[in-house]
Amino acid sequence: MSTRPSDIVSPIADRALAPRSSVDEARREGRFVYDKPTADNAIVLLVDHQIGLMAGARDFSSLAEYKSNVVGLARVAKAMNLPVLVTSSNAQWQNGDTLPEIKELFPDLPIYRRTGIINCYEDPTFRGAFEALVQKTGRRHVILAGVTIGTCCALPTLSMLQDGYRVFPVVDACGAWNRYEAEAAMARMSRAGAELVTTFALACELQADWKLPTANAMLEPFHQNLPEYSFVTQNFWNNANQHAVPDPFGIVK
């Protein structure tokens, strides 16, 4: 006979707890500050995800995986209703137009078409739109991905860090000409104070609690763009009546 104690199930009314120390308290005492991106404080920048540039990425096992991460990040931003800015560089020439899936996800957003300035933060038109959005929303946590990581992502990241923004480069939604570029860019941004993230870890950080109202919308990018997780969930629901742990939500019968 088993002597294992009964499981303890957290109440479904519970909500995620913030750290006990405030950001200011942690800073005063010289501790690490977990000033995370949230649905209420973040802006998303999608920089130069153009079909010509993306075709040159060589740091992924396949372009399909790379594209799926990019589209997944865009879907995460939409699911969380985050403010988004989209920009392209010399789309009229070899770089090509913005990924069609991004245009389809955000049909009401203009694309800021830069005509030569490589660092989007140094482009007066884009900078004006970005700063206007910051002023309107009060958001200073910037989630950023761009092609390639060494230029379109790293350069605006370094610039925005200098201006006091908290920047979260989404490194698996960027792409590089080779692995050396990706590793150098990640090291450079990390040393400067950027907090490197990946698409679906970021999605979990933003969602924070699967009981929140955005959960259904947030499942879409997980199902569409993270097949490893999609297979797991589909397999479970295909066999949902043969479960070993009681469901406190009463969903599984």
PyRosetta script that sets phi, psi and omega in degrees:
from pyrosetta import init, pose_from_sequence

init()
pose = pose_from_sequence("MSTRPSDIVSPIADRALAPRSSVDEARREGRFVYDKPTADNAIVLLVDHQIGLMAGARDFSSLAEYKSNVVGLARVAKAMNLPVLVTSSNAQWQNGDTLPEIKELFPDLPIYRRTGIINCYEDPTFRGAFEALVQKTGRRHVILAGVTIGTCCALPTLSMLQDGYRVFPVVDACGAWNRYEAEAAMARMSRAGAELVTTFALACELQADWKLPTANAMLEPFHQNLPEYSFVTQNFWNNANQHAVPDPFGIVK")
pose.set_psi(1, 133.5)
pose.set_omega(1, -176.6)
pose.set_phi(2, -73.2)
pose.set_psi(2, 139.0)
pose.set_omega(2, 175.0)
pose.set_phi(3, -106.2)
pose.set_psi(3, 11.0)
pose.set_omega(3, -179.0)
pose.set_phi(4, -62.7)
pose.set_psi(4, 134.3)
pose.set_omega(4, 180.0)
pose.set_phi(5, -69.0)
pose.set_psi(5, 161.9)
pose.set_omega(5, 178.8)
pose.set_phi(6, -66.1)
pose.set_psi(6, 146.2)
pose.set_omega(6, 176.0)
pose.set_phi(7, -64.6)
pose.set_psi(7, 153.0)
pose.set_omega(7, 175.6)
pose.set_phi(8, -112.4)
pose.set_psi(8, 115.3)
pose.set_omega(8, -176.7)
pose.set_phi(9, -101.0)
pose.set_psi(9, 125.6)
pose.set_omega(9, 179.8)
pose.set_phi(10, -68.2)
pose.set_psi(10, 143.2)
pose.set_omega(10, -180.0)
pose.set_phi(11, -61.1)
pose.set_psi(11, 139.8)
pose.set_omega(11, -179.0)
pose.set_phi(12, -72.3)
pose.set_psi(12, -8.9)
pose.set_omega(12, 175.0)
pose.set_phi(13, -84.0)
pose.set_psi(13, -8.4)
pose.set_omega(13, -179.2)
pose.set_phi(14, -64.4)
pose.set_psi(14, 149.1)
pose.set_omega(14, 174.6)
pose.set_phi(15, -123.1)
pose.set_psi(15, 157.7)
pose.set_omega(15, -176.9)
pose.set_phi(16, -62.3)
pose.set_psi(16, 139.0)
pose.set_omega(16, -179.5)
pose.set_phi(17, -96.0)
pose.set_psi(17, 138.1)
pose.set_omega(17, 171.6)
pose.set_phi(18, -78.4)
pose.set_psi(18, 160.2)
pose.set_omega(18, 173.2)
pose.set_phi(19, -55.6)
pose.set_psi(19, 154.1)
pose.set_omega(19, -179.0)
pose.set_phi(20, -67.9)
pose.set_psi(20, -31.7)
pose.set_omega(20, 179.9)
pose.set_phi(21, -88.4)
pose.set_psi(21, 141.0)
pose.set_omega(21, 174.1)
pose.set_phi(22, -75.3)
pose.set_psi(22, 165.4)
pose.set_omega(22, 176.8)
pose.set_phi(23, -58.1)
pose.set_psi(23, -44.8)
pose.set_omega(23, -178.6)
pose.set_phi(24, -64.0)
pose.set_psi(24, -41.2)
pose.set_omega(24, 178.8)
pose.set_phi(25, -62.2)
pose.set_psi(25, -44.6)
pose.set_omega(25, 180.0)
pose.set_phi(26, -62.4)
pose.set_psi(26, -41.7)
pose.set_omega(26, 179.0)
pose.set_phi(27, -63.5)
pose.set_psi(27, -43.1)
pose.set_omega(27, -178.9)
pose.set_phi(28, -61.6)
pose.set_psi(28, -34.4)
pose.set_omega(28, -177.0)
pose.set_phi(29, -94.1)
pose.set_psi(29, 6.0)
pose.set_omega(29, 174.8)
pose.set_phi(30, 73.2)
pose.set_psi(30, 21.7)
pose.set_omega(30, 178.9)
pose.set_phi(31, -93.1)
pose.set_psi(31, 164.9)
pose.set_omega(31, 175.3)
pose.set_phi(32, -60.4)
pose.set_psi(32, 140.6)
pose.set_omega(32, 179.6)
pose.set_phi(33, -108.5)
pose.set_psi(33, 117.6)
pose.set_omega(33, 176.4)
pose.set_phi(34, -94.8)
pose.set_psi(34, 79.6)
pose.set_omega(34, -179.2)
pose.set_phi(35, -99.3)
pose.set_psi(35, 79.7)
pose.set_omega(35, -165.6)
pose.set_phi(36, -81.4)
pose.set_psi(36, 159.3)
pose.set_omega(36, 172.1)
pose.set_phi(37, -73.2)
pose.set_psi(37, 141.2)
pose.set_omega(37, 179.3)
pose.set_phi(38, -135.5)
pose.set_psi(38, 174.6)
pose.set_omega(38, 176.7)
pose.set_phi(39, -66.2)
pose.set_psi(39, -15.7)
pose.set_omega(39, -175.8)
pose.set_phi(40, -103.6)
pose.set_psi(40, -12.2)
pose.set_omega(40, -174.8)
pose.set_phi(41, -124.5)
pose.set_psi(41, -0.2)
pose.set_omega(41, -170.1)
pose.set_phi(42, -109.8)
pose.set_psi(42, 150.8)
pose.set_omega(42, 171.5)
pose.set_phi(43, -121.3)
pose.set_psi(43, 146.3)
pose.set_omega(43, 178.8)
pose.set_phi(44, -113.8)
pose.set_psi(44, 129.0)
pose.set_omega(44, 175.0)
pose.set_phi(45, -112.5)
pose.set_psi(45, 122.3)
pose.set_omega(45, 175.3)
pose.set_phi(46, -108.1)
pose.set_psi(46, 108.0)
pose.set_omega(46, -167.8)
pose.set_phi(47, -111.8)
pose.set_psi(47, 114.3)
pose.set_omega(47, 168.3)
pose.set_phi(48, 61.9)
pose.set_psi(48, 35.1)
pose.set_omega(48, 172.2)
pose.set_phi(49, -80.0)
pose.set_psi(49, 78.3)
pose.set_omega(49, -173.0)
pose.set_phi(50, -113.1)
pose.set_psi(50, 146.8)
pose.set_omega(50, -170.1)
pose.set_phi(51, -63.9)
pose.set_psi(51, -31.8)
pose.set_omega(51, 177.1)
pose.set_phi(52, -70.3)
pose.set_psi(52, -46.0)
pose.set_omega(52, -179.7)
pose.set_phi(53, -67.2)
pose.set_psi(53, -42.6)
pose.set_omega(53, -176.7)
pose.set_phi(54, -65.1)
pose.set_psi(54, -28.9)
pose.set_omega(54, 179.7)
pose.set_phi(55, -64.6)
pose.set_psi(55, -21.2)
pose.set_omega(55, -178.0)
pose.set_phi(56, -90.4)
pose.set_psi(56, -1.9)
pose.set_omega(56, -178.6)
pose.set_phi(57, -65.8)
pose.set_psi(57, 133.6)
pose.set_omega(57, -176.6)
pose.set_phi(58, -130.2)
pose.set_psi(58, 16.1)
pose.set_omega(58, -178.5)
pose.set_phi(59, -106.7)
pose.set_psi(59, 10.4)
pose.set_omega(59, 177.5)
pose.set_phi(60, -115.9)
pose.set_psi(60, 157.6)
pose.set_omega(60, 177.0)
pose.set_phi(61, -67.4)
pose.set_psi(61, -26.9)
pose.set_omega(61, 176.3)
pose.set_phi(62, -155.9)
pose.set_psi(62, 153.5)
pose.set_omega(62, 175.1)
pose.set_phi(63, -68.7)
pose.set_psi(63, -25.8)
pose.set_omega(63, 178.1)
pose.set_phi(64, -63.8)
pose.set_psi(64, -43.2)
pose.set_omega(64, 177.5)
pose.set_phi(65, -63.0)
pose.set_psi(65, -45.0)
pose.set_omega(65, -179.5)
pose.set_phi(66, -61.2)
pose.set_psi(66, -51.1)
pose.set_omega(66, 179.8)
pose.set_phi(67, -59.8)
pose.set_psi(67, -39.1)
pose.set_omega(67, -179.3)
pose.set_phi(68, -62.6)
pose.set_psi(68, -37.5)
pose.set_omega(68, 176.9)
pose.set_phi(69, -65.2)
pose.set_psi(69, -42.7)
pose.set_omega(69, -179.8)
pose.set_phi(70, -62.2)
pose.set_psi(70, -49.2)
pose.set_omega(70, 179.7)
pose.set_phi(71, -65.7)
pose.set_psi(71, -36.9)
pose.set_omega(71, 176.8)
pose.set_phi(72, -60.7)
pose.set_psi(72, -42.8)
pose.set_omega(72, 177.6)
pose.set_phi(73, -62.0)
pose.set_psi(73, -43.2)
pose.set_omega(73, 178.0)
pose.set_phi(74, -61.4)
pose.set_psi(74, -40.7)
pose.set_omega(74, 179.2)
pose.set_phi(75, -67.6)
pose.set_psi(75, -36.5)
pose.set_omega(75, 176.3)
pose.set_phi(76, -61.4)
pose.set_psi(76, -46.0)
pose.set_omega(76, 179.2)
pose.set_phi(77, -59.2)
pose.set_psi(77, -41.4)
pose.set_omega(77, 179.8)
pose.set_phi(78, -69.4)
pose.set_psi(78, -41.2)
pose.set_omega(78, -179.5)
pose.set_phi(79, -61.8)
pose.set_psi(79, -36.0)
pose.set_omega(79, -179.4)
pose.set_phi(80, -89.1)
pose.set_psi(80, 0.5)
pose.set_omega(80, 179.9)
pose.set_phi(81, 57.0)
pose.set_psi(81, 42.6)
pose.set_omega(81, 179.1)
pose.set_phi(82, -84.4)
pose.set_psi(82, 144.6)
pose.set_omega(82, 172.7)
pose.set_phi(83, -62.2)
pose.set_psi(83, 135.6)
pose.set_omega(83, -175.4)
pose.set_phi(84, -129.1)
pose.set_psi(84, 138.7)
pose.set_omega(84, 169.0)
pose.set_phi(85, -120.7)
pose.set_psi(85, 134.6)
pose.set_omega(85, 179.7)
pose.set_phi(86, -117.8)
pose.set_psi(86, 133.9)
pose.set_omega(86, 178.5)
pose.set_phi(87, -137.8)
pose.set_psi(87, 155.0)
pose.set_omega(87, 176.8)
pose.set_phi(88, -133.7)
pose.set_psi(88, 163.1)
pose.set_omega(88, -178.6)
pose.set_phi(89, -125.0)
pose.set_psi(89, 119.9)
pose.set_omega(89, 177.3)
pose.set_phi(90, 46.4)
pose.set_psi(90, 49.8)
pose.set_omega(90, -178.3)
pose.set_phi(91, -64.8)
pose.set_psi(91, -21.3)
pose.set_omega(91, -177.8)
pose.set_phi(92, -73.1)
pose.set_psi(92, -12.1)
pose.set_omega(92, -178.3)
pose.set_phi(93, -115.5)
pose.set_psi(93, -139.8)
pose.set_omega(93, -169.0)
pose.set_phi(94, -67.2)
pose.set_psi(94, -22.6)
pose.set_omega(94, -176.9)
pose.set_phi(95, -68.6)
pose.set_psi(95, -25.5)
pose.set_omega(95, 177.4)
pose.set_phi(96, 79.2)
pose.set_psi(96, 173.7)
pose.set_omega(96, -175.6)
pose.set_phi(97, -81.7)
pose.set_psi(97, 166.1)
pose.set_omega(97, 177.1)
pose.set_phi(98, -60.3)
pose.set_psi(98, 144.0)
pose.set_omega(98, 179.7)
pose.set_phi(99, -48.2)
pose.set_psi(99, 127.1)
pose.set_omega(99, -176.0)
pose.set_phi(100, -55.8)
pose.set_psi(100, -36.2)
pose.set_omega(100, -179.3)
pose.set_phi(101, -62.5)
pose.set_psi(101, -34.5)
pose.set_omega(101, 177.5)
pose.set_phi(102, -67.5)
pose.set_psi(102, -42.2)
pose.set_omega(102, 178.3)
pose.set_phi(103, -63.9)
pose.set_psi(103, -36.5)
pose.set_omega(103, 179.4)
pose.set_phi(104, -70.4)
pose.set_psi(104, -36.6)
pose.set_omega(104, -179.7)
pose.set_phi(105, -70.9)
pose.set_psi(105, -30.5)
pose.set_omega(105, -177.1)
pose.set_phi(106, -126.5)
pose.set_psi(106, 66.2)
pose.set_omega(106, -175.0)
pose.set_phi(107, -67.4)
pose.set_psi(107, -19.2)
pose.set_omega(107, -177.2)
pose.set_phi(108, -96.1)
pose.set_psi(108, 0.3)
pose.set_omega(108, -179.3)
pose.set_phi(109, -95.9)
pose.set_psi(109, 135.4)
pose.set_omega(109, 171.3)
pose.set_phi(110, -73.4)
pose.set_psi(110, 154.3)
pose.set_omega(110, 172.3)
pose.set_phi(111, -102.0)
pose.set_psi(111, 125.7)
pose.set_omega(111, 179.6)
pose.set_phi(112, -82.8)
pose.set_psi(112, 107.4)
pose.set_omega(112, -171.9)
pose.set_phi(113, -92.2)
pose.set_psi(113, 94.8)
pose.set_omega(113, 178.2)
pose.set_phi(114, -73.1)
pose.set_psi(114, 144.4)
pose.set_omega(114, -173.0)
pose.set_phi(115, -113.8)
pose.set_psi(115, 25.8)
pose.set_omega(115, 176.1)
pose.set_phi(116, 155.6)
pose.set_psi(116, -31.3)
pose.set_omega(116, -178.9)
pose.set_phi(117, -73.8)
pose.set_psi(117, 121.3)
pose.set_omega(117, -171.3)
pose.set_phi(118, -74.7)
pose.set_psi(118, -48.2)
pose.set_omega(118, 179.7)
pose.set_phi(119, -78.5)
pose.set_psi(119, 111.8)
pose.set_omega(119, -174.6)
pose.set_phi(120, -60.3)
pose.set_psi(120, -29.4)
pose.set_omega(120, 179.7)
pose.set_phi(121, -71.0)
pose.set_psi(121, -18.5)
pose.set_omega(121, 177.8)
pose.set_phi(122, -92.2)
pose.set_psi(122, -4.8)
pose.set_omega(122, 178.8)
pose.set_phi(123, -83.1)
pose.set_psi(123, 119.6)
pose.set_omega(123, -174.4)
pose.set_phi(124, -57.5)
pose.set_psi(124, -39.6)
pose.set_omega(124, -178.5)
pose.set_phi(125, -67.0)
pose.set_psi(125, -47.5)
pose.set_omega(125, 179.9)
pose.set_phi(126, -67.0)
pose.set_psi(126, -43.4)
pose.set_omega(126, 179.1)
pose.set_phi(127, -57.9)
pose.set_psi(127, -41.1)
pose.set_omega(127, 179.4)
pose.set_phi(128, -61.7)
pose.set_psi(128, -42.6)
pose.set_omega(128, 179.0)
pose.set_phi(129, -66.5)
pose.set_psi(129, -41.1)
pose.set_omega(129, 179.7)
pose.set_phi(130, -64.1)
pose.set_psi(130, -48.1)
pose.set_omega(130, -177.5)
pose.set_phi(131, -68.2)
pose.set_psi(131, -32.3)
pose.set_omega(131, 175.4)
pose.set_phi(132, -65.2)
pose.set_psi(132, -38.8)
pose.set_omega(132, 178.7)
pose.set_phi(133, -68.2)
pose.set_psi(133, -40.1)
pose.set_omega(133, 176.6)
pose.set_phi(134, -61.7)
pose.set_psi(134, -45.3)
pose.set_omega(134, -179.3)
pose.set_phi(135, -64.6)
pose.set_psi(135, -39.2)
pose.set_omega(135, -178.2)
pose.set_phi(136, -69.4)
pose.set_psi(136, -39.6)
pose.set_omega(136, -172.2)
pose.set_phi(137, -100.5)
pose.set_psi(137, -21.6)
pose.set_omega(137, -174.4)
pose.set_phi(138, 75.0)
pose.set_psi(138, 9.0)
pose.set_omega(138, -177.4)
pose.set_phi(139, -86.0)
pose.set_psi(139, 132.0)
pose.set_omega(139, -179.6)
pose.set_phi(140, -129.9)
pose.set_psi(140, 12.4)
pose.set_omega(140, 172.6)
pose.set_phi(141, -99.3)
pose.set_psi(141, 119.1)
pose.set_omega(141, -172.5)
pose.set_phi(142, -111.5)
pose.set_psi(142, 117.1)
pose.set_omega(142, 172.8)
pose.set_phi(143, -94.9)
pose.set_psi(143, 124.6)
pose.set_omega(143, -168.4)
pose.set_phi(144, -136.9)
pose.set_psi(144, 136.9)
pose.set_omega(144, 168.9)
pose.set_phi(145, -141.6)
pose.set_psi(145, 145.3)
pose.set_omega(145, -178.8)
pose.set_phi(146, -159.2)
pose.set_psi(146, 158.8)
pose.set_omega(146, 179.6)
pose.set_phi(147, -113.8)
pose.set_psi(147, 120.3)
pose.set_omega(147, 0.0)
pose.set_phi(148, -94.7)
pose.set_psi(148, 169.5)
pose.set_omega(148, -173.8)
pose.set_phi(149, -64.7)
pose.set_psi(149, -32.0)
pose.set_omega(149, -176.7)
pose.set_phi(150, -74.3)
pose.set_psi(150, -20.1)
pose.set_omega(150, -179.3)
pose.set_phi(151, -120.5)
pose.set_psi(151, -66.5)
pose.set_omega(151, -172.3)
pose.set_phi(152, -64.3)
pose.set_psi(152, -26.0)
pose.set_omega(152, 177.2)
pose.set_phi(153, -98.6)
pose.set_psi(153, -51.6)
pose.set_omega(153, -172.6)
pose.set_phi(154, -66.4)
pose.set_psi(154, -41.1)
pose.set_omega(154, -174.2)
pose.set_phi(155, -66.5)
pose.set_psi(155, -49.9)
pose.set_omega(155, 175.4)
pose.set_phi(156, -65.2)
pose.set_psi(156, -31.4)
pose.set_omega(156, 177.3)
pose.set_phi(157, -59.9)
pose.set_psi(157, -49.0)
pose.set_omega(157, -179.7)
pose.set_phi(158, -63.1)
pose.set_psi(158, -39.5)
pose.set_omega(158, 179.5)
pose.set_phi(159, -64.8)
pose.set_psi(159, -44.3)
pose.set_omega(159, -177.8)
pose.set_phi(160, -71.0)
pose.set_psi(160, -32.6)
pose.set_omega(160, 174.3)
pose.set_phi(161, -61.5)
pose.set_psi(161, -40.9)
pose.set_omega(161, 177.9)
pose.set_phi(162, -60.9)
pose.set_psi(162, -32.5)
pose.set_omega(162, -178.8)
pose.set_phi(163, -90.8)
pose.set_psi(163, 9.9)
pose.set_omega(163, 170.1)
pose.set_phi(164, 91.9)
pose.set_psi(164, 8.9)
pose.set_omega(164, 176.8)
pose.set_phi(165, -82.7)
pose.set_psi(165, 152.8)
pose.set_omega(165, 169.3)
pose.set_phi(166, -92.0)
pose.set_psi(166, 123.8)
pose.set_omega(166, -170.7)
pose.set_phi(167, -120.0)
pose.set_psi(167, 134.3)
pose.set_omega(167, -177.3)
pose.set_phi(168, -123.8)
pose.set_psi(168, 87.9)
pose.set_omega(168, 177.7)
pose.set_phi(169, -68.7)
pose.set_psi(169, 129.4)
pose.set_omega(169, 179.6)
pose.set_phi(170, -92.8)
pose.set_psi(170, 93.2)
pose.set_omega(170, -163.8)
pose.set_phi(171, -70.7)
pose.set_psi(171, -26.4)
pose.set_omega(171, -179.9)
pose.set_phi(172, -89.7)
pose.set_psi(172, 8.8)
pose.set_omega(172, 172.9)
pose.set_phi(173, -118.9)
pose.set_psi(173, 27.6)
pose.set_omega(173, -179.6)
pose.set_phi(174, -111.9)
pose.set_psi(174, -73.6)
pose.set_omega(174, -176.8)
pose.set_phi(175, 98.5)
pose.set_psi(175, 147.1)
pose.set_omega(175, -177.1)
pose.set_phi(176, -143.3)
pose.set_psi(176, 160.6)
pose.set_omega(176, 177.0)
pose.set_phi(177, -66.2)
pose.set_psi(177, -31.1)
pose.set_omega(177, 177.5)
pose.set_phi(178, -159.2)
pose.set_psi(178, 173.4)
pose.set_omega(178, -176.3)
pose.set_phi(179, -66.8)
pose.set_psi(179, -31.7)
pose.set_omega(179, 179.5)
pose.set_phi(180, -61.7)
pose.set_psi(180, -42.7)
pose.set_omega(180, 179.0)
pose.set_phi(181, -61.5)
pose.set_psi(181, -45.0)
pose.set_omega(181, -178.7)
pose.set_phi(182, -62.5)
pose.set_psi(182, -45.4)
pose.set_omega(182, -177.4)
pose.set_phi(183, -67.4)
pose.set_psi(183, -40.7)
pose.set_omega(183, 179.0)
pose.set_phi(184, -65.0)
pose.set_psi(184, -42.5)
pose.set_omega(184, -179.5)
pose.set_phi(185, -65.2)
pose.set_psi(185, -42.9)
pose.set_omega(185, -179.5)
pose.set_phi(186, -64.8)
pose.set_psi(186, -41.4)
pose.set_omega(186, 178.4)
pose.set_phi(187, -63.9)
pose.set_psi(187, -43.4)
pose.set_omega(187, -178.3)
pose.set_phi(188, -63.4)
pose.set_psi(188, -45.9)
pose.set_omega(188, -178.7)
pose.set_phi(189, -67.4)
pose.set_psi(189, -40.7)
pose.set_omega(189, -179.2)
pose.set_phi(190, -64.4)
pose.set_psi(190, -43.7)
pose.set_omega(190, 178.3)
pose.set_phi(191, -61.0)
pose.set_psi(191, -33.0)
pose.set_omega(191, -177.8)
pose.set_phi(192, -77.7)
pose.set_psi(192, -12.6)
pose.set_omega(192, 177.5)
pose.set_phi(193, 114.3)
pose.set_psi(193, 0.9)
pose.set_omega(193, 175.2)
pose.set_phi(194, -70.9)
pose.set_psi(194, 152.4)
pose.set_omega(194, 178.5)
pose.set_phi(195, -109.0)
pose.set_psi(195, 103.2)
pose.set_omega(195, -175.7)
pose.set_phi(196, -71.3)
pose.set_psi(196, 135.5)
pose.set_omega(196, -179.7)
pose.set_phi(197, -134.9)
pose.set_psi(197, 168.2)
pose.set_omega(197, 173.0)
pose.set_phi(198, -119.8)
pose.set_psi(198, 162.3)
pose.set_omega(198, -167.5)
pose.set_phi(199, -55.3)
pose.set_psi(199, -53.1)
pose.set_omega(199, -170.6)
pose.set_phi(200, -88.0)
pose.set_psi(200, -21.5)
pose.set_omega(200, 168.1)
pose.set_phi(201, -67.2)
pose.set_psi(201, -41.0)
pose.set_omega(201, 175.6)
pose.set_phi(202, -61.4)
pose.set_psi(202, -41.9)
pose.set_omega(202, 179.3)
pose.set_phi(203, -58.3)
pose.set_psi(203, -42.9)
pose.set_omega(203, 178.4)
pose.set_phi(204, -65.9)
pose.set_psi(204, -39.0)
pose.set_omega(204, 179.4)
pose.set_phi(205, -63.9)
pose.set_psi(205, -40.9)
pose.set_omega(205, 178.9)
pose.set_phi(206, -69.0)
pose.set_psi(206, -42.7)
pose.set_omega(206, -178.8)
pose.set_phi(207, -68.0)
pose.set_psi(207, -46.3)
pose.set_omega(207, 174.0)
pose.set_phi(208, 70.0)
pose.set_psi(208, -39.7)
pose.set_omega(208, -175.7)
pose.set_phi(209, -150.0)
pose.set_psi(209, 120.3)
pose.set_omega(209, -177.3)
pose.set_phi(210, -70.6)
pose.set_psi(210, -2.7)
pose.set_omega(210, 175.8)
pose.set_phi(211, -87.3)
pose.set_psi(211, -7.6)
pose.set_omega(211, -178.7)
pose.set_phi(212, -73.6)
pose.set_psi(212, 156.9)
pose.set_omega(212, -173.5)
pose.set_phi(213, -60.4)
pose.set_psi(213, -22.5)
pose.set_omega(213, -178.8)
pose.set_phi(214, -78.8)
pose.set_psi(214, -1.7)
pose.set_omega(214, -172.1)
pose.set_phi(215, -59.6)
pose.set_psi(215, -45.1)
pose.set_omega(215, -177.7)
pose.set_phi(216, -62.3)
pose.set_psi(216, -43.7)
pose.set_omega(216, 178.3)
pose.set_phi(217, -66.3)
pose.set_psi(217, -36.7)
pose.set_omega(217, -178.1)
pose.set_phi(218, -70.7)
pose.set_psi(218, -24.4)
pose.set_omega(218, 177.1)
pose.set_phi(219, -65.6)
pose.set_psi(219, -24.7)
pose.set_omega(219, -177.9)
pose.set_phi(220, -57.8)
pose.set_psi(220, -53.6)
pose.set_omega(220, 178.5)
pose.set_phi(221, -63.5)
pose.set_psi(221, -33.6)
pose.set_omega(221, 177.3)
pose.set_phi(222, -63.5)
pose.set_psi(222, -42.0)
pose.set_omega(222, -179.2)
pose.set_phi(223, -73.5)
pose.set_psi(223, -39.6)
pose.set_omega(223, -174.7)
pose.set_phi(224, -81.4)
pose.set_psi(224, -32.9)
pose.set_omega(224, -168.7)
pose.set_phi(225, -123.1)
pose.set_psi(225, -0.2)
pose.set_omega(225, 173.2)
pose.set_phi(226, -128.1)
pose.set_psi(226, 79.7)
pose.set_omega(226, -173.2)
pose.set_phi(227, -60.5)
pose.set_psi(227, -29.1)
pose.set_omega(227, 178.4)
pose.set_phi(228, -58.1)
pose.set_psi(228, -41.4)
pose.set_omega(228, 179.3)
pose.set_phi(229, -77.6)
pose.set_psi(229, -37.6)
pose.set_omega(229, 179.8)
pose.set_phi(230, -59.9)
pose.set_psi(230, -43.1)
pose.set_omega(230, 178.5)
pose.set_phi(231, -60.8)
pose.set_psi(231, -40.2)
pose.set_omega(231, -179.9)
pose.set_phi(232, -61.9)
pose.set_psi(232, -48.8)
pose.set_omega(232, -176.8)
pose.set_phi(233, -68.7)
pose.set_psi(233, -40.2)
pose.set_omega(233, 179.5)
pose.set_phi(234, -65.0)
pose.set_psi(234, -39.6)
pose.set_omega(234, 178.4)
pose.set_phi(235, -63.5)
pose.set_psi(235, -40.2)
pose.set_omega(235, 179.5)
pose.set_phi(236, -62.9)
pose.set_psi(236, -51.0)
pose.set_omega(236, -175.3)
pose.set_phi(237, -68.4)
pose.set_psi(237, -23.3)
pose.set_omega(237, 174.2)
pose.set_phi(238, -69.9)
pose.set_psi(238, -20.3)
pose.set_omega(238, -177.5)
pose.set_phi(239, -127.0)
pose.set_psi(239, 33.2)
pose.set_omega(239, -168.5)
pose.set_phi(240, -67.4)
pose.set_psi(240, -20.6)
pose.set_omega(240, -177.4)
pose.set_phi(241, -84.3)
pose.set_psi(241, -0.1)
pose.set_omega(241, 179.4)
pose.set_phi(242, -119.1)
pose.set_psi(242, 67.0)
pose.set_omega(242, -176.6)
pose.set_phi(243, -111.6)
pose.set_psi(243, 150.3)
pose.set_omega(243, -174.7)
pose.set_phi(244, -95.6)
pose.set_psi(244, -20.7)
pose.set_omega(244, -176.1)
pose.set_phi(245, -113.5)
pose.set_psi(245, 126.6)
pose.set_omega(245, 178.8)
pose.set_phi(246, -58.0)
pose.set_psi(246, 144.8)
pose.set_omega(246, -177.9)
pose.set_phi(247, -95.9)
pose.set_psi(247, 109.8)
pose.set_omega(247, -177.7)
pose.set_phi(248, -67.9)
pose.set_psi(248, -16.7)
pose.set_omega(248, 179.5)
pose.set_phi(249, -83.9)
pose.set_psi(249, -16.3)
pose.set_omega(249, -178.5)
pose.set_phi(250, 73.2)
pose.set_psi(250, 21.6)
pose.set_omega(250, -179.6)
pose.set_phi(251, -82.1)
pose.set_psi(251, -45.1)
pose.set_omega(251, -177.7)
pose.set_phi(252, -89.9)
pose.set_psi(252, 124.0)
pose.set_omega(252, -177.1)
pose.set_phi(253, -97.7)
pose.dump_pdb("model.pdb")
